[in-house]
Amino acid sequence: MPLIEADRSSGTVLLHAADTCYVLLVDSAAGTVRTVHWGGTLTLNDIRAVREPDVETDSFHASLDGTEELAVDGQVRFSPPAIEVRYTDGTSALEPIVDGYDLREDGDSAELSVSLRDSGRPLTWELHYRVRRACPVIERWTVLRHTGELQDSPLTLLRHSAAQWNLPVLPAYRMGAVHGRWAGEFQLRRAPLPVGETTLTSRRGHTGHQSNPWLTLDAGDATEETGEVWTVALATSGSWRMTAVQTAEGRCSVLTGSGHEGVEVALAPGESWTTPVSMGQYTPEGFGMASRTFHSYVRDHVLPTPDELRPVLYNSWEATAFDVTFQGQRELADLAARVGAELFVVDDGWFGARDSDRAGLGDWVPRPAAFPDGLRPLANHVHGLGMQFGLWVEPEMVNPDSELYRERPDWVLHLPDRAAHPLRNQLVLDFSRPEVTDWALDWLLHTVDRFRVDFLKWDFNRSFTEAGSTGRHADARRIFVEHALGAHRVLDRLRTSRPDLRVEACAGGGGRVDLASLARTDQAWTSDNTDAVDRLAIQHGFSQLYPAQVMGAWVTDSPNPFTHRTVPLRFRFHSAMAGALGIGGDLTRWSAAELDEAAVYVAEYKKARATIQTGHQYRLGSSAAGEHAVQYVARDGRESVVLQWRPKPAGRALAPKLRLRGLNPQAVYRVHDDGGTLPSDTVCSGAALAAHGLAAELPPGNYSSRMLTLRRED
């Protein structure tokens, strides 16, 4: 069956996305492109039978509202526009004309492009769609173009959405999204969607800690395992906006695009603007299935290195802060190798005059007082221990107290008649300017080559304020989008030039976790909060869209340096094992017994790593319940791993059984419990593990946890 079918006589186009389909109507006579269906599989004959009749427009109601693939401002429309322009005469109303559509299929993927233009004005836009075989995620983006003559005036894009996603009419709508703050990211919230416009956004020039560019919608009745769920996401790393609209008549749409309100794009004749890609997914079996299918999409079509297992890393930040020396890092490297780390990362403080956060950013040479012979001796030592060598970098930032700033103060984002306000004692470099990104790429390549660097932790430790640019685009607010595109270009060129280099995305924790960043990096730093208990809620929210493979999670000291909570080493490891395991404590203060215990947990993690990082994830409860678990099932079905936690003492009520998911009902599994609460010879069928389950009791007391490993018996 073709991935895209079209009935040109009626203008109906059907996109097949795994076991779902998306149907639109290209109506050339009316100058509209409308959504017909987004949900379960239909045929063209089905669509002819179920297509709704058009609703008449009256003085206070527009039949197009909530039905168009990309609504414009103009004609009889009252809903928020996905495209809004300002011509030189100050007008914004558009009169769309549909010029047709093209289909292209290439093996396991297919694309549809629909061409429209404004009647009598020099603006065209193309709606692009991509579907892939066996993948329920649909990708959409828009290309807008000024088609005037060279002597014509520019036009301004006020809104430039990537897509408008229209849901079927439901009895009610509930929106799910994550919210938070620095050190408290990814807090999942689901609530009824009110009538009106609900906007998630970042006005900060980066993805942000406060929201993340995705949301889910359901009828209010979906659970982890049941119910229809629609997921919408946006691949962008700068400012962004997603608006969920529910009309009083009961229609629901989601508009997605880069830039927050007021971020305008001026187009000169001949220029075009390509939006970021927006992703939409329908799943019929609850939030768990929605997450698992999106995890597979991220692995198969987003990540640059999906088949690589992420190494167990050690990061020196919480051990040393800015007190970085060759001898201190060497000692930590020896201890990291002892507990089984495979990658050693020197964090902030290795360069320039960087003995605090007040100076040195921008001067990317080893700090002489810390490394009199440069970084090569430390890199050689780390490699000699059998580990990879990594460095922390923050290429987009500069301290006013730095040689770079003294030489090139014009390189920072600024408004010439406004005072600049440093945050964390730093300013942002203007990555929309080619000379700045060329400089960044040059020193990154030099550093990677000279010091044999295998891994970069790429940080971004402040949001934009007073942001303006003296580069090619004089419209100051456009920098909220253009800067991130410049960072992407540096990463793309860096990865192309050094294909063996691996990169972690970071922005003061989880402030730059998004699909555009993950297309250029290998994992993300989830949060600066490394408290093992707080991380359970953070990781629960993170897992709604992103797979465990990219979720950086560290074991750090106790009491935790951020929350001062005292948590056993066992619980700290079990919490961090849920993602890409790392260690960030001061190992020089750990006892020999703690180091030995850590080595055992690291070894156990490595055995289960492939299943945890690349398997199918099932959430058994949530962190809000006080006791919950996460289960991972290997892609070949031969192994399953369960991590279970209870931060507080158990109550008097009996714990429900731990009923497992994703197992072969006919297969038999041998269960190993690293806590010893189950008999060592426990053997159960997949059917029994799903229908009856395992005893869920954990050892008594606070911060109780365990890891179960199930292996299929042949």
N, C-alpha and C positions, 0 to 999 in steps of 0.2 A: 504494500500500500504506500502511495506517495505521502511524504510528510505534509505537503500542502496541496489541497484540492481547490479548484475554482470553477464556478459556474458563471461564465462571462455574460451569459444572457441576463442573469439577475443581479450580477455583481457580488454574489456570495463567495466568500473565501473562507476555507476551513483549514486551520492549522492543527495538526496532530502532535500532541506532546505526551508521549508514553500512553498511559491509559486515560488521558484527559484530552480535551480539545478546546480550541478558542476559535470563535466564528465572528467575522465582521462583514458588514455590508458596504460595499463601495458604490455609492449612489451618485453617478455622474450628473444625472438630471437635477438632483437637489443640491449638488455641491457639498455632500456630507460623506463622512466615513463613520459608521455607527457600529457599536458592539451588539451582537445578536446573542451570543452565548459564551460563557466561560465556566466550564465544569466538566462533568462526565462526558464520555465519548458519544458523539452523534455522527450520523452520516448526512450527506447532502439531502437525501430524501427525507430524513428526520427533520431537518431544518425547514424544509418547505412546509411540513405539516405543523410545526410548533411555533413558527415565527409569529410574533405579536403584531397586530395591526397598528398602524401609526395613530398617535393620539393628536387630536386637533389642538392647535395653538389658540389661546384666547388672550384677552387683554392683560391678564396677570399670570399666565402660565406659558412656558415655552416647552414644547414637546421634545426639543433636542437636549434639554438639560439632563445631565447624567447618563446620556446615551452615546455621545460622540467619543471617538478614539483620541481626539486632541481638540478640545473646544477652543474656539477663538473668541475674541472680543468683537462683537458686531452682529448685525441682523437681529433676530428675535432670540436672544439668549440672556439668561439672568444668572446662571451659575458662574463660579469663578473661572476665568479663562486659563487654559494651559499655555496659550500663546497670546501675548499682548505686545504690541509695538507702538512706537511713537514716530510718526512721519514728521518731516520738517515743518509741515503746516500745523502741527500740534494734534492732528487727528490720530485715532487708534483703531477705528472700526475697520474690520476686514470683511470682504465678500469672497469666500473660498470658491474656487473652481477646481474640480477634480480632473486631472489630465490623464489618469489611468494608473495601472499598476503593473509591476513585473514580478515574475517568479524565477527563482534560481535554486536548483537542487544539486548538491554535490555529495554523493555518498550518504553519509549518516547525518548530514545537516542540510537545512534549506532556509532560504531567505525570501521575504516578501518586502517590496518597497512600493509605497503608494505616493504618487506625486500630486501636489496641490499648489495653487498659486492664488495670489490676491488679484481680483479683477481690476485692471487698470492701474495697478501699482507694482513697483519693482521688488516683489518679495515672493519667493517660493519656499516651500518646505516639503520634505520627504519624511514619511513615517516608515521606519524600518523595523522588521520583525525577524527573529531567528529562532528556529526550533531544531532540536536534535533528537535522533532516534533513541528511544528508551530513556528519555529525560523529560520530566514534567515541567521543567522551568522554561519559560518563554522570555527571550531577551528583546527589549525594545529600545530604540533611540530615535532621535529626530535630527535632521540636518536642515538648517535655515540658511537662505542665501539671498544676498542683495543682487538683483539682476539688472540694475540700472546701468546707464552709460557712465564713463569715467568722470564726466563733468557733473553728474548728479550729486546731490547732497547725501550724506550718510543717513541711515535710519537707525533707530534704537530699539533693541529688544528689552522690554520691561519685564516680561516673563518668558521663559524659554524652557518649558518642561520637556523632560525626556519622554514621558508617557502619561496617559490618563487611563487608569484601570477601572472599569465599570463592573460592579458586581451584579449578580441577579438580584431581583427584589426578594428580600427575606422578611420574615415577621419581625425581626429585630436585628440590631447590629452591635457586636461587641468588639472593641479594639484592644489588641495586645501590643505592648511595646516595652522597651527598657528605658529606665531613667536613672539618674544618679548624680554623682559629683566626683571630684577627685578623691581617690581612695575609697569610693563607694559606688563604683560603676555597675551597670548591667542589672539593676533591680527591676525584676519583672512585675508589670502591672497589667491587669486586664479589667476593663470597665465598660459599661454600656456607652456606645457612641451617641453623643447628643445630636439633635438636629442643629444644623449650622456647619461651621468649618472648624475642624480641630487640626492644629498645625504642630508638627514636630520640626525642629530646626536647630541648626548651629549658626551663630553669627560670629564665630570666633576665628575663621580662616582655616580651621581644621575640623575633623569629624566631631570631636568633643566628648567629654565625659558625661554630659547632662542627658543626651539622647544618642541613639544610634540609628543610622538611616535604613530602618526596616520597620514593618508593622505587620500584624496579622488581623484578620477580620473573620468573625464567625457569627452565627445567629444567636450566640449566647448559650448554646447547649453543648458545645464541643468539650470533650475531655481529653486527657492525654492519649486515649486509645480510640475514641469514637467521635464522629461528627465531621462535617465539612469545614475546612479551613482554607482561607485564601491568604497567601503571603506575598507581600510587595517589598522590594528592596531597591536600593540605589547604589551604584558603584561610584563613589566619589570620596575625595579626601579633603576637600576644602569646605567652605560653607555650603549648606544645603537646606532644602525645605521639602517636607512631605505634608500634604494637606488631605485629610479624610473629610469628605463632604457627605452629609446626609440631608436630603431635601425633605421638606414637610410632606411631600407626596410619597416618600419612602424609598427613593433611590439612593444609592451609595456609590461614590467614586473616590479614587485616590489619585492625586496629582503629585508627581515626583520631579525634582529638578535640582540642579546645582545653583548655588547662590541663595542668600536670604533676601527678604524684601529690600528693594532699593539697589540691588546689585544688577546694574544694567550693562548690556553689551552693545556697543556701537559697531555697526557694519558699514563700511565704505563700499561703493560699487565693486562688485566682483568678489567680495569677501563672504565667507560662510562661517557658520558656527555649528559645531557638532556637539550635541549634549552627551553627558555620560550615559551609560547603559543602565536601564531599569529592568529588574527581573520580577516576573510574576509567576506564581505557582499555585495550583489548586490541588488539594489532597482530600480524600473522603474519609480518612480514618484518624482524625484527631491531631493534636499538636505534636505527639511523638512522631507520627509518620511525616508530618510537615518538616520537622527538624531533620529526620534521617534522610529524606530525599534531598533536602537542600545541602546537607553535609556531603552527600555524594556528588552533587553538582559542583560544590566548591573544590572537591578533590579532583574531579574529572575535567573541569573546564575553567578553573580559576588559578589554582596554585601552580607555580612554576616547577616544583619538585614534589609532586604528590606521592610518589612511590618511595621516597626516602623516609626512614624512621628518624624522628628528631632526636639528637643526642642528649644525654643527660649532661647538663651544663653546670658549671660553678661560676657564680658572679661575685666579685669582690666588694660590691658597694656597701652592703650592710656591715661588712667586717672592718672596712678601713675608711669609708667616706673619702675625704680629700687627702688623707694621710697615706698617700701611695708612694711606695719605695720599691726598688728592685728587690731588696732582701725580703721585705714583707710579702710581696707578691710571690716570690719564689717559695717561701714557706707555705703560703696558702695553696700554691699549686701542688706541692708535695702531699699535703693533706687531702686535697681534692682528688688526686689520683688514688690515694689510699682508700677512699670510700667508693671509688668506681666512676667518678666523673669522666666524661669523654671530651669535654670542651671547657676550656678555662677562659673566662672573659674578664679583662681588666676594665673596670668601669671608670667613671669620671675621675679626673685628677692626674692624668698621666702626661699632660701636654702644657705647653706655654708657661705662663705664670700662674697655673691653676692650683693654688693651695687653698682656695675657697671658691664660692660661686661668684665672687666679685670681679674676677679677672681671668683672662686667658682665652675665652671662647673666640675662635677665629684664628688662633695661632697654633696650627696643628703640627707642631714638632715636639718631640719628647722633652719633658721638663728636665733640664740638666741636673738639678739638685736631686731628683728622684732616679734618673736613669743616665748617669754620666757617660755611659757607653752606648746610649740609645736603647731601643726596645729589642733589638735583635738577640742579645744574650738571653733575655727572658723568653722570647719566642722559641729559641733553640731549646731551652730547658723544658718548656711545656711540651714541645714536640717530642723531646727525648723521653718524657714520661708517658708517651703514647696518647696524648690528648691533642686536640686542635686548639688553636690560639685565636682569641677574639678580642676586639676592642670596642669600647663605647665611643660613639661620635655624635655630634649634634651639628650637622653641616649647615643648617638653616639659621643659626643663631650667632650673635656676636656680643661680647661685653664691650661697653664703652671704654673700659680699661683694657685695651688690647692693641697690638701693633696694627692689626687689620683695620680697626675702626679709626685709628689715628691717620692711617694712610687713605682710607676710602670711606669716610663718613657718609657719602652720598649713596652708598650701597644699601642702606637700611630702608625699610618701609617707613615713610614719614610724610607728614603734611608740612610744607615749608613755613606756614605761619602759625603752627601749633607746637606746643612743647611736647617732646617725646617723654613718655613715662615708662622707664624700664620696669619690667616685672622679673623677679628672680635676678635682678641686676643685669638683664640682658635685653637686647633688641633683636628684631627679626630682619634677616637679610632678604633682599628683594629677588626671589627666585623666578620672577617673570622676566628678568633681564638676562639675555644670553651670556654677557660677560661675567655675570655672577655665577651662573650654573657651570660655565666652562671652568672657572676658577675652582669651584667645588669638586668637579670631576677630576681635575688635574691632581689636587692634593689627595683625594681619595685613592686614585690609582697609584700614586707614588707611595702612600702609606701602606696599602695592601701589598705591593710588590716588595718594598724595602724591608718590611718587618714580617713577611710571610704570614699575613693575616688570613685566616680561614672564615672569619665570622665577624659581622658588624652588628652592634646594637645601635640602631639609628633612632635617636631621641629627638624630642620636640617639646621644650619645657615652658612655653608660654603662648597665650592666645594673642591675636592681633588687637592692637589699639592704635588710634591715630594713623591708620594704615593708608598710605598713598604711595604712588609709584612715579618715578621719573623716567620709566622705561617707555616702550613703544605705545602702550595704552595709557593715555592720560586720564581716563575716567577712573577716579581713585578707587571706587568700590569694586571694580572688576578684579582688583588684586585678590579679593577674597576667594576667587576661583582660579585665577591665573597662577598664583603662587604654587598651589598644589600641583598643577599641571607641569610647572617647571621642575618640582621635586621628582615627579614621575619620570620626566625626561632624563634626569641625572641617574635615577635608579635603573632605568631601561638601558642606558648606555653603559653603566657600570656592570650590570649583569651580563650584557652581551660581550663586553671586553674581558670579563673575568668570570666565566661560566661556573667555575668551581666555588666561587664565593657564596656564602649564605648570609642572609640578612634577617634581623628581627625588627619589626615595626614597634615603635614606642612613642608615647607622647605623655610624659608624666604619668605613666601607667597606661590605661586603656583609652587615651584620648585620640588615637588614630587607628582604630580597628574598623576596617571597612573592606569591601570587596575590591576596590581599586588598589588599596595598599597591598592586600594579600595577593593580588596578581603579580606583584613585584617583590614580595618578601616570602619568607618561609614559615614564620610564626609571628605571634604578637605578644607583647607584654601586657597582661590582662589588667593588672592594677598594681599601684605602688603599695597597696595594703596587702601584706603577706600573712596576716593573721589567719590561721588555719580554719577557724570557725567562720569569720567574716567571708572568707573565700568561698565557702559552700554556696551562699546566696549569689555571690558574684558569678561563680562558675555555672550555676543553674541558669541564670539569665543569659550568659555568654553562649551556652549550649543550644539555645533556641534556634540560632541561625548558623553558628560557626562550629566546626568539628574540633574534637579534642586534640587532634594533631597540631593545631596552630595555637593552642591555649597554653602560654607559658605559665608555669606554676612552681613556686619555690618553697623549699623547706628552710625556714630561718630560725633565729634564736628564740629561746624562751627564758624570761618573759619576752613577748613580741615587742620589737622596738617601736611599733606604731601604736598598738592598743595596750601594751603592758600586760597582756593576758598570758598566764602560764598554762601551757598545753603540753602533754607528753609527746615525745618524739614519734611514737607510733602513730598517733592521730595526725600529727603534722605531715608525716609521709603519706598516709592514706589520703589525706586531703589533696596533696600535690600530685599524687599518682594519677589523678583523674584527667590530667592533660599531658603536656610535654614537660616532664619532670626536670626541675633544677634545684640547686642548693645555693643558698645565699647567706648562710650564717657565718659567724666568726669561728672557723674551725679550730683556731688556736686556743679557744676557750672551751672546746668540747673535750670531755674526758675520753680516755682510751676506750672505755666501755661504750660511750655514745658513738664514737667513730666506728667501732666494730658493729654496733647495732645498725648504724646508717648504712654500712657496707652491705649488710644482709638485705635491707629494704631495697637498696639500689639494684642488687642482683635479682631480687624477685621481680622488680619492675621491668628489668630488661627482658626477663622471660615472658612477661605478659604484654610488653610494649606494643608489639604489632597488633594485637587484638584491641588494646585501648586506643591507640592512635588512629588505626585505619578501619576498625570494626564498626558495626552498626550499634548505635547507642540507644538505650532504653532508660528513661527516667522512672524510677520506682518511687513515687512520692516526690515531695519538694522540700527544700531546706526550711520552709515556713512551718512544716509539720513537726519539726523538732527531731525526728528520726527519719532518715530516708536513705536511698541507695541509688546507685547508677550501675547499670549493667551494660557490658559491651559483648557483642557476639562477632567472632571472626568471620570474615567474608566467606570462607569455605565452610563455616559452620562447625568446625572441629573443636573449637575452644570458646569458652565464655568466661568473662571476668566480672565479678561484682564487688564494688566498693560500697561499704555501708558505714554510716556515721550516726552517733547520737551524742551531741555536745553536753546534754544535761542528764542527770540521773533518771532512770526509768521510773515511770509512775506505777501505780498499783495495778492498773488495767493490763490485761494480757495483750501482748503485741500480736498484731495480725501476722499471718504467714507471709514470707517473702516469696511471692509468686512471680516466677521468672518468665521472660518473653523471648521470642525469636529463636527458640530451640526446635529441633526436629522432634515431633511428638513420638515417632517410632524409635528414635535413637535412645541409647542408654548412656548416661553421663556419670563419671566418677567425680566426686566433689572433694576438694581440699580446702580446709578452713585454716587460715594462718593464725587464727586466734584460739583454735582448739575447742570451740563451742559445739562443733558437730563431730560425730564419730569419724575416725580416720578412714573407715571403709564405706562411707556413705555412697550408695549407688542408686540413681533414680532414672526413670524414663523422662524424656522431654515432656510427655503428656502429664505425668505426675507433678513435675516441677512447675508446670503452668497452672494446672487445675487445683492442686493442693498446696504446693510450695514447700519451702524449707523453714525450719524454726528460725525466727528472726531475733531471738533474744541475744543481746550483746552482754559482755561482762558488766557487772554493776559499776556505778560511779560515774563521774563526769568524764567527758571526752573519750567515749568508748567507740571503737571502730574495728573493722576487720576487712580482709580481702578474701573472697572466695574464688577459686579457680575450678572450672568445670571442663573436663576433657571427655570427648566422646569416645566410647569404647567401640572398637571395631570387631 
